[in-house]
Amino acid sequence: MLVERISVTDAAVKVIDELREKHGELMFHQSGGCCDGSAPMCFTLGDFRVGSRDICLGEVHGCQFYMSPEQFEYYKNCHTEIDVVPGRGASFSLEIPLGVRFLIRSRLFDESEQDNVRPVRVGDCG
């Protein structure tokens, strides 16, 4: 059985549902760049242009999740969980007006998981 690289908390699912109702289909990208640094940012699907080198980690609650290749180097041996906390981030992410922000929590895969981690895709998740 494949071990997923990414998951989402129940609290984040509620925010994703609220955002999807208002904005339609969504996607996430984590660049490790400016604004909130390495915080995942949520966009309406199609409003953010995914780079040809970006890594698709998979899908969480119906949303594709991408990471820059440079950021992925730090997370390639980790399980990443999207969560949400109170507070305003300094990004363009859709949840900011709600007074919350997405963040990630990560942990290293253990030895039994490492051999069965879902492969990533470069570029489009499709």
TIBA-11078 format. One record per residue (C-alpha): residue number from 0; residue in one letter; chain; x, y, z. Coordinates in steps of 0.05 Angstrom, whole numbers. Layout:
# residues N
+-----+------+------+--------+--------+--------+
! pos ! code ! unit !      X !      Y !      Z !
+-----+------+------+--------+--------+--------+
! NUM !    A !    A !      X !      Y !      Z !
...
+-----+------+------+--------+--------+--------+
END
This chain:
# residues 126
+-----+------+------+--------+--------+--------+
! pos ! code ! unit !      X !      Y !      Z !
+-----+------+------+--------+--------+--------+
!   0 !    M !    A !      0 !      0 !      0 !
!   1 !    L !    A !     27 !     69 !    -19 !
!   2 !    V !    A !     42 !    118 !     36 !
!   3 !    E !    A !     15 !    188 !     20 !
!   4 !    R !    A !     62 !    247 !     24 !
!   5 !    I !    A !      9 !    297 !     44 !
!   6 !    S !    A !    -53 !    300 !     87 !
!   7 !    V !    A !   -100 !    352 !    117 !
!   8 !    T !    A !   -129 !    363 !    186 !
!   9 !    D !    A !   -204 !    366 !    200 !
!  10 !    A !    A !   -198 !    440 !    216 !
!  11 !    A !    A !   -164 !    454 !    149 !
!  12 !    V !    A !   -219 !    413 !    113 !
!  13 !    K !    A !   -271 !    461 !    142 !
!  14 !    V !    A !   -234 !    522 !    116 !
!  15 !    I !    A !   -222 !    489 !     48 !
!  16 !    D !    A !   -297 !    475 !     43 !
!  17 !    E !    A !   -314 !    547 !     60 !
!  18 !    L !    A !   -264 !    573 !      9 !
!  19 !    R !    A !   -288 !    524 !    -45 !
!  20 !    E !    A !   -360 !    547 !    -35 !
!  21 !    K !    A !   -339 !    619 !    -46 !
!  22 !    H !    A !   -284 !    611 !    -99 !
!  23 !    G !    A !   -295 !    544 !   -134 !
!  24 !    E !    A !   -242 !    492 !   -145 !
!  25 !    L !    A !   -177 !    504 !   -107 !
!  26 !    M !    A !   -103 !    486 !   -108 !
!  27 !    F !    A !    -43 !    495 !    -61 !
!  28 !    H !    A !     28 !    516 !    -75 !
!  29 !    Q !    A !     86 !    521 !    -27 !
!  30 !    S !    A !    146 !    558 !    -54 !
!  31 !    G !    A !    191 !    572 !      5 !
!  32 !    G !    A !    199 !    642 !    -24 !
!  33 !    C !    A !    174 !    710 !     -4 !
!  34 !    C !    A !    114 !    732 !     37 !
!  35 !    D !    A !     99 !    677 !     87 !
!  36 !    G !    A !    162 !    639 !     70 !
!  37 !    S !    A !    146 !    566 !     67 !
!  38 !    A !    A !     72 !    570 !     84 !
!  39 !    P !    A !     26 !    535 !     36 !
!  40 !    M !    A !    -16 !    583 !     -4 !
!  41 !    C !    A !    -86 !    567 !    -29 !
!  42 !    F !    A !   -110 !    594 !    -96 !
!  43 !    T !    A !   -170 !    586 !   -141 !
!  44 !    L !    A !   -152 !    532 !   -190 !
!  45 !    G !    A !   -121 !    567 !   -250 !
!  46 !    D !    A !   -103 !    632 !   -214 !
!  47 !    F !    A !    -32 !    609 !   -200 !
!  48 !    R !    A !     11 !    584 !   -256 !
!  49 !    V !    A !     48 !    521 !   -236 !
!  50 !    G !    A !    119 !    519 !   -261 !
!  51 !    S !    A !    144 !    463 !   -305 !
!  52 !    R !    A !    193 !    442 !   -250 !
!  53 !    D !    A !    143 !    446 !   -192 !
!  54 !    I !    A !    130 !    380 !   -157 !
!  55 !    C !    A !     60 !    352 !   -147 !
!  56 !    L !    A !     58 !    318 !    -80 !
!  57 !    G !    A !    -13 !    294 !    -90 !
!  58 !    E !    A !    -83 !    316 !    -73 !
!  59 !    V !    A !   -114 !    337 !     -7 !
!  60 !    H !    A !   -189 !    343 !      1 !
!  61 !    G !    A !   -197 !    350 !    -74 !
!  62 !    C !    A !   -141 !    402 !    -81 !
!  63 !    Q !    A !    -77 !    391 !   -119 !
!  64 !    F !    A !    -15 !    407 !    -77 !
!  65 !    Y !    A !     49 !    432 !   -110 !
!  66 !    M !    A !    116 !    450 !    -82 !
!  67 !    S !    A !    176 !    485 !   -113 !
!  68 !    P !    A !    232 !    436 !   -129 !
!  69 !    E !    A !    279 !    473 !    -82 !
!  70 !    Q !    A !    229 !    468 !    -24 !
!  71 !    F !    A !    216 !    395 !    -41 !
!  72 !    E !    A !    289 !    379 !    -28 !
!  73 !    Y !    A !    276 !    396 !     46 !
!  74 !    Y !    A !    211 !    356 !     49 !
!  75 !    K !    A !    224 !    296 !      4 !
!  76 !    N !    A !    233 !    249 !     63 !
!  77 !    C !    A !    174 !    278 !    103 !
!  78 !    H !    A !    100 !    269 !    110 !
!  79 !    T !    A !     68 !    338 !    105 !
!  80 !    E !    A !      2 !    355 !    138 !
!  81 !    I !    A !    -37 !    419 !    122 !
!  82 !    D !    A !    -67 !    451 !    183 !
!  83 !    V !    A !    -99 !    518 !    198 !
!  84 !    V !    A !    -87 !    566 !    256 !
!  85 !    P !    A !   -116 !    633 !    277 !
!  86 !    G !    A !    -79 !    694 !    253 !
!  87 !    R !    A !    -65 !    732 !    189 !
!  88 !    G !    A !     -8 !    712 !    144 !
!  89 !    A !    A !     28 !    759 !     97 !
!  90 !    S !    A !     10 !    724 !     33 !
!  91 !    F !    A !    -39 !    723 !    -24 !
!  92 !    S !    A !    -72 !    659 !      0 !
!  93 !    L !    A !   -148 !    657 !     -1 !
!  94 !    E !    A !   -158 !    642 !     73 !
!  95 !    I !    A !   -125 !    706 !     98 !
!  96 !    P !    A !   -190 !    748 !     99 !
!  97 !    L !    A !   -220 !    694 !    145 !
!  98 !    G !    A !   -170 !    711 !    199 !
!  99 !    V !    A !   -135 !    644 !    194 !
! 100 !    R !    A !    -75 !    617 !    157 !
! 101 !    F !    A !    -54 !    550 !    130 !
! 102 !    L !    A !     11 !    520 !    155 !
! 103 !    I !    A !     45 !    454 !    149 !
! 104 !    R !    A !     69 !    405 !    201 !
! 105 !    S !    A !    118 !    353 !    178 !
! 106 !    R !    A !    152 !    291 !    204 !
! 107 !    L !    A !    203 !    244 !    175 !
! 108 !    F !    A !    178 !    180 !    144 !
! 109 !    D !    A !    198 !    120 !    185 !
! 110 !    E !    A !    236 !     62 !    154 !
! 111 !    S !    A !    174 !     21 !    139 !
! 112 !    E !    A !    142 !     80 !    103 !
! 113 !    Q !    A !    203 !    103 !     64 !
! 114 !    D !    A !    201 !     45 !     15 !
! 115 !    N !    A !    127 !     55 !     -1 !
! 116 !    V !    A !    120 !    131 !     -8 !
! 117 !    R !    A !     77 !    153 !    -66 !
! 118 !    P !    A !    121 !    178 !   -123 !
! 119 !    V !    A !    116 !    252 !   -140 !
! 120 !    R !    A !    102 !    282 !   -209 !
! 121 !    V !    A !    138 !    340 !   -240 !
! 122 !    G !    A !     92 !    393 !   -269 !
! 123 !    D !    A !     17 !    378 !   -273 !
! 124 !    C !    A !    -15 !    330 !   -223 !
! 125 !    G !    A !    -62 !    304 !   -277 !
+-----+------+------+--------+--------+--------+
END
